[in-house]
Each structure stands twice: as structure tokens, then as C-alpha cells.
Amino acid sequence: MAEEKMFLPGEVKELRVLGRTGKERNPLVLFWTGSGFEVNYTGSELWCEFETDYSCYEQWIAVVVNGATVTRQMLEKGRRRVCLLRNMQFGKVKNIKVLKEVQAMPGDSEAYLAVHALYGDGVFSELEEPECRIEFIGDSITSGEGSYGSTAEGDWISMWFSATHAYPYLVSERLKAEYRIVSQSGYGLCCAWDNNPDNAIPLFYEQTCGILSGERNERFGAKDLYDFSAWQPDYIVINLGTNDAGAFEQPEWCDEKSGRRKKMYKDENGRPAGECLEEIQHAASGFLRTVRKNNPKAQILWCYGMMGNTVETAIKRGIAEYKAQSGDKEVYYLAMEEIKGERIGARNHPGVLGHMAAAETIVSRICELKDGKED
């Protein structure tokens, strides 16, 4: 290895930040799943200095070199260097992506992952412009929960999450796209899986990563309003509704302090009550208005059905309601095939085969939209 040099992420103009982050670049704090950075690099060796912390949900990363995942590992607490590559041909350009494999963890106020510096013997070169930009919005499916691990696994732990096995990454690799993710396990459109109305993605969409707790995350901008003008997607893929459907099977939620209550309930025939379906419909319509306000040129694709389609009618009606009220024609519904059999992974969630199948469906539809084929 030639003489080692230190590079601060905020000072490497060729470094592409992946995912929503705060304004600070030194250190570069990673919030959402799939966030990280990408570089083209000429050296034979490259190390990255991370700082991480947690109380219960450890941080995991993946290192992708020239399109292949070469490392997936848990990071120990503290500040330490991790080798991204070494003994590779000096002078030859390598494309390197470092991605956070684990979603944001609002239940762990100590959860934190930051990049302080890169160390190596080479230089960085310009990255190619992506062919398109895609934002993915969703829940545990979009976060890649269960995409690692066998079908026997039932523990809710960081190990079973993976950004690189999940459909947003797979879609983006196929389309040579840059992508960002806003997704959280258990969260829904109107309420979470347990009927908690405070855990709904639309409440946090306009913040950088407002679901996170802890003074440190807040200091680095997690709860700041997100600057949509800095990164505009060409396509937005929404995959919400699964947890709203699951809430029909759960007990009533009650906040002991305020006395607030919430329950998605069924009618006398055991079907989701019409009033609750209307709530989901109006929530879908309202969320589309928010998404469109902040992303005026994106084509929007609402995908649903990978873990059942209980509230499909409500979502489709919400899309129709929004389009009728707004005149916006570039919003589409995409029915997804339910993941079964060998496509199921850990925690009864889609495994990598399930995500591969979903990615194929989404890629095909986006390609149709690129070619001007609408519904």
C-alpha cells in the first residue's frame, strides 16, 4: 500500500450520499435503511471509520464492490475502522457502495451510525449519473425485514433486516437508479399493526427521519424538515397498507396518559368495517397530496399485496379519489403477488426470493411507464 491519506466525507466532492441525511457531512450520519455512500476509487486499499451506538438493536452494514456484496457485518459500539477492500489492483477504478442494512430504530434512543472518514492510497473519480431516481415509501417489507434468516426465525432483531436483499435495492440495481427509502417496520398509513395512530408514515414523511428518538439523532437533523428540492425522484413507489390491514386482527390501542383509543374493527359479518375502509381511503388520498406537493414531477406507483390484500379496495378508491380531486394522472396502482412457499423468509416476511419476484414486477411496470404505457 502506498502512503495512506485521510478523506473526510464532506470534502470528497466525488462522493455520492445515499439516503436522507441532515445538513452535516462531517460526520455523515446514516438514518434510514439503504442509506450510505457511493464512490469510484482507484486505490488498492480503502478503510472506513465508523462510529456506532445502540442499546439493543445493533447496526449492520453491507459493502458492495463493483455490484457484488463482499461484506455484511454487524458493527461494534464505538469508533473504529472497517476494511472495505485491500490488495486490489492499484489505478483501476472500483465502484464501492457502503449501505446501512438496518432500518431506523425509534425504540432505541441510542441507535446511531455515522461515517467519520475514509483512509486509503488512491483517489476518487466522478460517478456516472444514475439513469433515474426512485423514492421508496413503506413498512417492514420495504425495510427488508425477514429477507435474511430461515423461515423458522421469529425473533425481532437487526440480523434479519437487509437493505441489499430487499426489492428497493434490487429494483434500483436493475434500473441503474439512485434510490432513497422512507420505511419502518410496523408502521402504516393510518395506524401501526397494533392500532397505534402515532406510528403512521405520513406523519413523518416531511421530516428527514422524524421517527427517531434520542438527543444525538435530533442534533444531527433527524427531526428537521427534509429539503425535497435537493433530491427529486423520477418515480415514487409506495407500499403501505399491510399494517393497517393487520390492525383489524389486534386489540384496541389505548394511550394510558391521554386516554386516546384506536381500533380498526370488523362488521357483523367479520369483514373490515366500511367506516374503517373509508378512513384508509381518505388517508391514501391525503398522503398522495402530500407526496405530490413535495415531488411535483414524479410518477407515483402504489404497490400492495405482498402480504395479503385485505384493504386493496380502500387503497384503490383512495387513489381514484385523489386523481379525481387533483386532476393528477400520473398515479398508478400495481397489484403485487402474495409471497408464499419458498419465497417466504424469516418472521413470515418475504425472503430474498420474494423480494426478487417483487422487484421483477415493479421493474416491468416502471419500464412501461418509461415507454409511456399507462393503465
N, C-alpha and C positions, 0 to 999 in steps of 0.2 A: 504494500500500500504506500502511495506517495504521501506527502505531507498532508496531515488532516486539517480540514478547515471547518469552522462552525458557521452555520447558516440559521438565522432567525426566520421563522415562517413569514412574519410580516415584512421582511426585507427581501424575500425571494420573489421578484416580480413574475417569474415564470410558474410559480406555484398556484394551482387552482384549488381554492377552498370548496369542499363538497358539503352541502347541507347548510341549514340555517345556523348562523353563529352571531355573537354580539359584535360590536364595533372593534373590540380589542383583537389584535392579531399576535401579540407577544405577551402572554402565551395565546395559542389558538385553542379555545375551549370548544369541545365537541358535545352537543346536546342530544340530538335525535339519532335514531338508528340510521346507519348508512352514511353518517357524516364523517368527514375526514379530509384528506387532501390527495391531489394527484400531481406528479411531476414527471418530466422527462429528464433523465440523468445519465451522464457519460462516465462516471467513475466506476471503479472496481468494487467499492465497498461503501455502504451507507448505513448509518445508525440514526435512530430517532430517540430523543429524550422525552419521555412521557412523565406526567405527574397524574397519579390517580388516587382516589379515596372511595370508601364505601363503608357502610356499617353492616350490610347484609347482602347486597346484590353487587357482586364483583363486576368489573369492566372487562370486556373481551374485545380483541381487535382481530382483523384479518389483513394480511399483506398480499397484494396481487401484483405479480411481476409479469409484464407482457401478456396480460389477460388470464394468467393462471394463478390460482390461490396457492401460495407456497407456505404460508404460515397462518395458523389460527390459534390464538392463545389467550389465556387469562393474564391480566396484568396485576402484579403485586402492588400493594399500597406503597405510596411514597413516590419519589422522583428517581428514575433510573433510565439507562439507555437500553434499547432493544435493537438488535441487528436486523435490518431489513433485507440486506444482501451482502455477500462478500465473495471475493475471488472470481468475480465475473470479468469479462473482457473489458479492459480499460479503453475508453474512447468510443465504444459502441453505445448507442443510445438505448436505454431501457425505460420502458413506461412503468411507473410504480404508483399504485394506489394503496393508501392506508385507510381502512374503513372501520368505524365503530360497529361491532356486531350486535351490540345490546341496545335495546330501546332506552329512552329516558325512564328513570325510576322515581316517580313522585313520592313513593312510600319510603324512600331512603334519602333523608336530607343531607347525608354526607356524600352521596353519589356525585362523582366528579371525574372528568377526564380531559386533560389538556396536553397539547404539544408545545414543548418549550424550544426545542432546537433540533436541527439536523447536523450530522457530522459525517464528512466524507472527503474523498480525494479528487472528486470530479467537479463538474459544473452542470448547471441546469440549462435546458434549451426549451424553446417555445413548444407549447402543446398545440395540437390541431384543434380547430374549432369543432365542437360537437355538431352532429347533423341536426339535432333538435334538443329541446329541453323539456323535461317532464316532471311535474309535481305529483306525488302520490299521497293520498289522504286516506287514513284508515284506522284499523284496530289491530288486534293481535295477529291477524292473518298477514297484514301488510308489514308488521314488525318481525315476521318470520318466526313467531313462537311455534315450537314443535318441529321446526324444519331440520333440527338435529335431534338425535335420540331415537330410540326404538319405540314401538307402539306401547310397550309396557310401562314407559316412563310417565309418572303422574306428578312429580314434584315441580312446583313453580319456581324455577331457578334460572339464573342467567345462562347457564350452559346450553339450554335448549333453544335459545334465540340465535338467529343468524341473519344478518342482512344479505350476505353473499349467496345464501340458499333461497332467498325469498324472491317472489316474482318481480318486485320493482327493479332489483339489480339485474335479473335475467332479461327483462324487457329492455332495459337500458343498454345492456351489452349487445343485444341483437340489433338495436336501432342506432347504435353508436351515439347514445344520448347522454347528456349530463342530467342528473336527477337529484331531487330533494324529496325527503319524506317527512310527513307530519302524521304520526300514528302512535297509538297507545293501546296496549292490551286492556281489554275490559271496557273501554270507552265506547260510547255510541253516538247516535245522532241526537236523541232526546235525553237519554239516560244511559247509565252503565248497565252491565249484566245483572247487577243486584238492585236495579231501580234507582240508584243514586243520580239525581238530576244534575249534580255538580260536576260529574265526570262525563261530560259530553264534548266532543272535539270542537264543535262550532264556538264554544265559549272561549277557546284558546287560540283559534286559528290566526287571529290577527296579532298575536304576540310571537316573539322569537321562539320561546319554549316555555310558555306560561304554566305548564303543568308541574314544572319542577319546584321543589321546595329547597330551603336552605339559603343562608345569607350569602354564601360564596357564589352559588349559581345566579342569584339575583344581582350580585355585584358585577358579574360578567355579562349581564344583559338578558338573562333568560326571560324576564317578565317585561322587557321593553317592547314597544310596538315594533313589529317587523317592517323593514324597509322593502316593500314589494317592488319599488322602482329599480332596485339594484339587480334584480334577477327575475325576468319574466319568462314563464314557461310557454311553450307552444301547445302542450297538451297537459291536461289535468285529469288524473284517474282517481276517482272517489270510490272507496269500497267501505261503506258504512251501512249499518242496519242489522248486522248479525247480533250484536249485543242488545239492541232494542228488542229483537225477537226473543232472545234468551231471557229477558226480564219478565216475560209473561209467565215463566216457569218458576220464578223466585218469589220469596216472601216480600211483603211491603217494606220499603225503606223508610226509616224514621230517624231524624236528627234529634237526639235527646236534648240538646241545648235549646233549639228553637221550636221544636215540636213539628217541624215540617215533615210531611209524609208524601210518598210517591209510590204508585203501583200501576204497572201495566197489567190490566186484568182481562179475563175472558168473559164471554157472554154465556147465556144459559145453555148454549149448545157446545161449549168447550172451545169455541173459536175466539181469536183475538177480538176484543170489543171494538165496535165501529168507532167509538169516540177515541180510543187509543190509536187506531189506524189513522184517523184524521189528524191527530197530533203529529204522528210521524210524517204524514203527507205535508202538512204545513211547515214542519221543521226542515224537511228536504227542500221545499221551495225557498224558505228563508235563507238556508245555508247557501243555496245556489246564487242568490242575490249577493251575499257577502263575497263569495268566491269570484263572481263576475266583476264586482266593483273593484276588486284588487288585481284582477288579471283580465283586462279588457279584451285581449286578442287571443286568448287560449281557446282551443276546442276542449270541451269538457265531456268526459266519459264516465258514467256512473255504472260500476260493476257490482254485481251482487249475486250470491247463490252458492259460493264455495262451501259453506257450512249450513246449507238449508236456505229456503226462500220464503219463509213464513210471512214476511212483510213486503214481498215484491210488489204487490198491487199498490200499497201505500206509497212506495218509492216512485213507481211509475206515474202515479197520479200527481205526486209532488213535482216531478219533472214537467209533466204536462201543465200543471198549474203555473209554474214559473215561466214556461215558454209562452203561455197564453197572456200572462200579465206583462211580460217584458218584451215580447217580440223577438227574443233571442232564439235563433235557430240552431246554434252550434253547441247544443247539449244533447247527449245521446245516452240511451240505456243499453247495457250489454249484460245479458243473462249469462251467468257463469255456471259451468257444470259442477255439480256437487262432488266433493272429493270423497272417494270411497276406496275400500280394499287396500291394495299395495300403495296407493297414493296418500294414505294417512300416515302421519308421523307421530311424534310424542304428544301427549296430552290431548289426543283426539283432534289435533290440528293437522293441516296439510303438511306432509313431509316434502322432501325435495322433489319427488316425482309429481306431487300435487302442484307444487309451485311451477314446475316446468310446463305442466299442462295448461295452467292458468296463463302463464307467460305467452304461450303459443296463441291462445285465444285473443289476448289483448294486443299482441303484436299484429296479428292479422287484421284486427279492427282499426288500429292506428294506421296501418298501411292503406286500408281502404279510405280512411279519411284523408290521408295524404294525396290519394288519387282522386279525391273529390266525390267519393261514393258515400252518400248519406243514407239515412234509414229508408 
